[in-house]
Amino acid sequence: MYSKVLLAFFITFLSLNLVYNHYSNTNNNNTKQCQVCIDSVNFLTFEIKHYNKTIIDLTELTKDLCEDIGGKMVVLECDYIINNIENIIKWIGDGSTPLWICQKLSLC
């Protein structure tokens, strides 16, 4: 339950930041989007290391939360996370920093 709440929190912030960034091109927005990405990667790292979540677990958790949240605003973000979750998990396993991962995803 705690995992779902945290992931919902990060997906919501990512969604809001991406929509906000769509309407504004300031560097401050890029900083916010980057921070949300870093927070999300930290969350996934926590889930993997403390709860030994697998790619299937994390993908299902993300899908469930996306269905619970619903709405058009999160569709792109959910798809983006799901489509990149394998790489994100690999990079976490390789010991990459959240900043490096987010740069690789072009969010920082």
N, C-alpha and C positions, 0 to 999 in steps of 0.2 A: 504494500500500500504506500509506504513512504517513498519507494522508488517511483511509483506512478505520479505522485504529487510533485516530486522534484523534476521529473522529466516534463510533466505538463507545464510547470513553471518556466523551464528553459525554452520549450517549444513556443509558448506564448510570447515570451520576450523576443525570441528570434523572429517570430512572425511580425510583431509590432515594429521591430527595428527594420526589417526588410521593407515593410510598407512605408514606414517613415523615410527610409533612405531613398525610396523610389521618388518621393516628392521633394527631396532636398539633396544637394550635392556638396555639402560642407564636409570638411575633414573631421569635424566633431562627430558626425554620423558614422563615419567609417570607424572611428575609435569605439563608439558604442557597439557597433555590429561586431567588431573584433572582440570586445570584452564578453559579449554574449556567447560568441563561439568558444572562447577560452573557458568560460564557466560551464558550457555544455560538455566540452571535452573532459574537464575535471570531473563532472558528474559521471560520465561514462567510465572514466578511469576508476572512480570509486566503486561503481557497480561491478566492474570486472575484478578488481583486486580484493574487495571485501566480501562480495557475494558470489564470486566466481561465475558471473554471467557469461553465457556463450553468445555467439552471433545470433543464434536462433532466438534465445531469450530476449536479447536487446532489440532485435527486429520485431518480435511479437509485442513486446512492451511498447515500442514506438507506434506500431500499428493500432494497438488497443487505445492508446492515449489519443491518437489522431481521430479515431472514431468517436471517442468520448468528447473531445473538444469540438469536432465537427467544423463546418463552415468552410467557405472557399479560401479564407485567408491563410489557413494552415496547410492546405493541400500541397502547394509547391514546396513548403519547408519540410513537410513530412516526407514527401517523395525524395527530396534532396538528401535528407538524413538517411533514409532507408537505402537509397542508391549508393551512398558513400560509406555506409556503416562498416562494411568489410575492410575498406582501406583505413578508416578511423581506428578500428580495433587492431589491425596489423601495426599501424604506427604507434599506438599505445604500447603494444607488446614489444616493439622494437626500442622502446624507451624514449620516443620522441616527445618533445615538450608540447604542451597545448598551443603555445604560440606558433611553433613550427607547423603543427598540424593545421591550424587555422590559416596560416599563410599558404600552405599547400592547397587548401580548399578555396583560396582566393577570397577569404573573408577578413583578412588582416593585411 
